[in-house]
Each structure stands twice: as structure tokens, then as C-alpha cells.
């Protein structure tokens, strides 16, 4: 009888031990579930920019989102924040370096305050005769050297995106350099653009893109320079009476990503995103001119802005006033980058 009791006790102990093991295993599995789900959760890329969704940059960002999410089979989720809804002009680079946002597409002038003044070469007036020369620069060795300069700031360069060549708008006609005298002209934060406006006799006023419409409407500034697509989508034409199609300068963007974030991605994900960015860039640059042409037609149709096409004599006067800015800013930007672009320009017969 005692042996039977002992046998029953052994069975009970075994059952208790099995239950304990089962509980421990269940608990371990419960704790493991969040980790498993975390591994399956998509990698989020916050892509912030300061212009409207229906501009070339806005469309380029949306195309990248579409391509990236498809190429990674949903392992990456791209959240696009248009029109300064996440960060404004002065905030976005700090946010990128701190890791609060992963991807941006700022204008070239944003890199001067970071100490990478070579990018300001794109702000120089009359630096690029056309987009063929521009693309030879951005897509060649010069562009790659510029990307390398970003790395020490915790930034990786991915692509150069076109916006287009600039026109001038104001609340009075600006046909000759003398017409700018005394005007308060909005600029991006750029020493080069500051020098450009002063060379024309204007008073430059740094204003964030999100604030330009109100500044024009209230008379805080009298005019500005921009691409037609930016002017139309930001409704600047509604508060500007005159436009001169000058093509005196270029606006473009550098698509950048937080370096630590980028380097930490799985290699296959990074490769897929690289391909997606190349395809998005090809698309974006193709539509930029189309959007600018359409915007110009829409501005004309609105009847709110009088559009003036520069005459050869006016263009010559603008060049005479503005070309000295290239020499003036060469010491700041670096003579090597200026000469490298001049060499590429000469190689294409300009």
C-alpha cells in the first residue's frame, strides 16, 4: 500500500513539474511575442519637406514612397509630410541630425550654415546655362564629391532633384536692375542670395517658405524669386502683380537621409531603397519642367500677374549686374568647386 501511495506522489510531483514547465514556457512565449512582432513591424521613414504635395518635389516624394514600399514588400513604410506640416525651413536639418526625421529634400542653401559652403555654388546667378550642364555636374564626379562632404555631419546624400530655373516677382515691374532699388525681396537663408539681391540694389529678407504668402500679402516683403510651380502652388501669384521670366538662377534639392539610420538598415533594404530613389529621381526630374510650364500657363490664365519675357538688352543688363557675384562669393564657396563647374560647362561648349 505504501508503495502505491509513493507511486501516486511521484506521479503528482511529475504532473506539478510538467505544469510548472508549461507555465514557464507559456510565459517565455508571451514575452517573446512582442519581440517577434517588433521584428516584423515595418521600418518607418519620415520624409519631411516644405513645399506642396502637387509640386515636383511633393510628387517625387510620393513616388519614392510608392516605389520603396513595393520594392521592400512592405518592410519599409514611408510617411511623407508635405508643406512644412512636420518641420519648417529652419528646423528640418536639426531634426534630421537628431534622428527625429529620417529623410529630407532641402535646397542647396541649407548646407552653408552647416559649414558645407560648396553647395552654395548652386545659388550663384547664371552659373548653369541649361539643365544639360547642370545634370552633368550633379550626376557626375562633382556631385559625388559634394555627397562625401555631408558624411561628417551625420548625413548621407542620395540624389539631386530639380525644381527649375527662377523667375522674379514683385509688386512693381522689375525689368532692369535699377527697378530693384529699395525693394524688400524675400530670399532663402543664403549668403550668396543675399549678395545677389544687394547687387541688384534690393534689400534681402530671409523668410521661411511657409510664411512667404503672408509676407507678400501684408507688404512685409515686396517680391521674391522662385520657380513657377512653387509660385503657383503657394499662391504667390495672387499677391504679386508682376513677373519677369529671367531664368537667372536655379533651385534644386538634395535628398538626404540620417547617416546612422541609413547605415543601420539591412543591406537588402538599403539596396532596394537605392533603386527606388534612382527611379523616383528619374521621374521627378522628368516632370519638373512639365509642372513649371503648366504653372506658368495657369498663372497667365489667372490674370492676376503680368508676365514679362526678358529682352536681350534686359538680360545683358542683369548679367552685367549679377555676374560679379560669382567672383565675390568664390572665396566663401571655394574656388575649386567653381572651377570644376566652369570646366564641365566649357566641356559642353558653353
N, C-alpha and C positions, 0 to 999 in steps of 0.2 A: 504493500500500500504506500509506504514511504517513497518507494522508487517511482510510483505513479505520480505522487504529489511533486516530487523533484522534477520529473519529466514535464509536468504541466507548467511548473515555474519556469523551466528553461524555455518552453515554447512561448510563454508570456513575455519573458525578457527579450526573446528574439523578435517577437512582434513589436514590442516597445521600441527596440533598437531600429527596426525597419521603419516604424512610423517617424522616429526622430530623424533618420537619414532622409526620409521622404520630405519632411518639413524643411530640413536644411537645404535640400536640393531645390525645393519649390521656391524658398526664399532667395537662393542664389539665382535661380532663373528669373525671378521677379526683378531683382536688381540688375540683371543682365539685359532685360528687355529695353530699358531706356537707352542703354549704350548701343544696342543693335539698331534701334530706331534712329539714334543720332547719327550712326554711320550711314544710314540710308537717306537721311534728310539732305535736300539739295544744298549745294554751295550757293550762297546768296551774294550777288554782285550788285551793289548800289551804284548806279550810273547817274550822276547829277550834272546838269548843265543849266545855263542861264537864258536860253532863248526858247521860242515857242516850239510846240510839237510839230507844227507844219512847216518849219524851216528845214533847209538841207540837213543841218546838224540834228534836229529833232527826228527827222526821218531816218538818218543814218544810225542814230542810237536805237530806234525801234527795229531797224533791220538787223543790227547786231544782236539784239535780244532774241529775235526770231531765229536767226541762224545758230546762235550759241546754244539755245535751249534744245533745238533739234539735233545739233551735232553731238551733244553730250547725253542725248536720250533722257533729258530731264534732270540729270545730275547737277546741272547748274541752273539757277533761277536768276534772271537779270531784272532788277527793279529800276526802271527809268524814271527819273524825276526831272520834269521839264520846267522851264520858265522860272528858275530860282525858287521853286517850291521847297527845296531842301536846304540849299546854301546859296548865298549871294556871291557876287564877284569877289569881294574881299575876304570871304570866309572859306571858299571851297578848297583852296590849296592847303590851308591849315588842317581842314577836315580830312583831306586825303592823307597827309603825312601822319596824322594821329590815328588813322585807321577807321575813322567814323564813316567814311565812304571809300569805296574801293576804286572807282573809275570816274574820270573827268574828261572833258574836252575843252580846256581853256584856250584863250587866244595867246599868241606868242608873247605879248607884252607882260603877261603874268609872271614870266620867269626872271625878268630883270630884278625885281625885289628879292628874289631868292639868291641872287648873285650869279645867275647864268645869263649874262647880258648878251651872249651871242645870238640868242633867239630874237632879240630886238632888231636884228638886221631885216626881218620881215616887215617891220614897221616903217622902214625908210621909204620916203616918197620916190617914185619912179625907179625902184630897184629892179623890178621884173617887167620886161616888155610885154610878156604874154604868159599864158599858163604852160606852154610847152617848156619854156625856160624854167619856170617855177617847179614843175614836176621833175625836170632833170636834176634840180637841186635837192628837193625833198626826198625823192626816191633813189638817190644815188649816195655816194660816199659822204657828201656834206651832211645829208640828213642823218646818216648813221653816226657820224661824229657828234652831232648835236644830241642824239639819244644817249650816247655814252656819258655826256656831261650831267645828265639827270640822275644817274645812279647814286652819286654821293649824297644826294638829297633824299634818298629813300624812294625814288620814283623810277618806274620803268616806262619808256616810251614805246607805244605800239603802232601808231600811224599818224600821218599828216592828212587832215581833211580840209577841203576847200570850202570857203564861204564865197569869195569872189572879190572883184575889184570895187573900190569905193567910189561913191558919189558924194557931193556936198549938198546939204540943205541948209536953209536959213530963212529968217523972216523978212529978208530983203534980197534982191538979186546979188549973186556973188559970181561975177563974170571975170573980173580982173583981180589981181592980188590986192589992189588998193581998196576994193569993196569989202575986204575983211576987217579993215581998220576999226578997232574998238568993239567988234562983236565978241560976245561971250560964247565960245564954241566948246561943246561937250567933247571930251576925249576919254579913252580908257586910261588907266594909270600907266603912263609910259613916258619916260624922259624924251624919247625920240618924237613921239606925237606932240609933246609939249613944245619941243623945239620947232617942229613943223608949223604949228599954229602961230607961234611967235614970229616965224619967218614971214608969214602972211600978214602980220600986224594984228592978229586976233588975240584975245585973252583966253587961254585954255582953262577949262573947268572939268576936273575929274568927276565923273558921275557913273554910278552903277547902272547897268543895262536896265534893271527893273525900275529905275527911277527916271529914265530919260524922258518918257512921255510926259509925266507930270512937270518935269523941269522945263520942257519946251512949252507946255500949255500955260504955265504960270509966269514965264519970262525969266526964270532963274538962269536959263541959257537961251541964246538966240538961234543957235544952229548946231549942227553935228555932221559927222561923216559916218557912212555905213554902206553896207550892200543893200541893193533894192529889196531883197527878200526880208532882211531884218527890219528895214524901214516900214515895209507894208505890214508884216505880221505883228509888229509892235505899235502899229497905227500912228507912227510919227508923221506920216504924210497928212494926217488930219489936222496937225498943229504946225505945219511948215508950209509956207506959201511958195517957196522957190527951191528948185533943184538944178544943180549943174552936173551934167554927166562928164566927169573929169577922169575917172579911172586912174587917179594919181597914186593910189596905194592899194595894198592888198590886205584882206582879212582871211585868216585861216585858223585852224585849231590843231592842237596836238592831243591826240587821245593818249591818256596816261593812266597808269594803274599803280597802286601802292606796291612797292617792290617786295616787301616782306610777304604780303598776301600772295603776290604772283609767284614768287619763288617757292612758296609753301604748297602750291597746288600740285596734285598728282600729275606726272609728266604727260599722260594721255589726255587729261583735261586741258592742260596748258596748250598742247599741240592743237586740239580741237578748237580752242578759243583763238589761237593764232590764225588758223584758216578762216574762221568765222569773221575775224576782224579784217583780213585781207579782202574777203568778198564784200563785206559791208563798206569798206573804203572804196572799192571799185564802183559800187552802186552809188554811194554818196557823192563822189566826185563827178559822176556822170549826170546826176540830177541837179547839181548846184547851179550850173549855168541856165538850165531849163527853168528852174524856180526863180532865178533872178530876172530872166526875160519875161516870165509871166507876171511877176510882181511889178515890173516896170509898166507893163501893159495895164495892169489893174490900177496902178497909181494914176496913170494918164486918164483912164476911163472914169476915175472918181471925180476928176475935175477940180480937186482941192489944191493941187500943187502944180505950178507952172514949170514944165521941164525944158531945160535949155541944153542943147548939144554944143559942146565947145567948138569954137572955130580954130583953125590952125594958129592964128595970131594969139588967141587967148591961151591955147595950150603952150605955146612958146613962152609966153609971159609967166605962166605958172611954173614951168620948168626952170626958168631963169631964177625965180624966187626960191624954189624948193630944192634944187639940186645941191646947193651949198650945204644943206643939212646932212647930206651923206658924208662930206668931209668933216663937218663939225662933230658928228657922232662917231666917227671912225675910232677915235681913241677910247671911247666908252665901250663900244661893241667889240672892238678887236679888229685890227687891220687884216688879219689872216682870213677871217670869215668873209669880210667884204671882198677881198681879192679873190677868194675861192669862187664866190658867186659871179664876180665880174669875168673870171676865166671861163666859167660854164656858159655865160651869156655870149662871150666872144666866140666860143667853140660852135655855137649855133648860128653864128653870122649876124649877131646884133651888136 
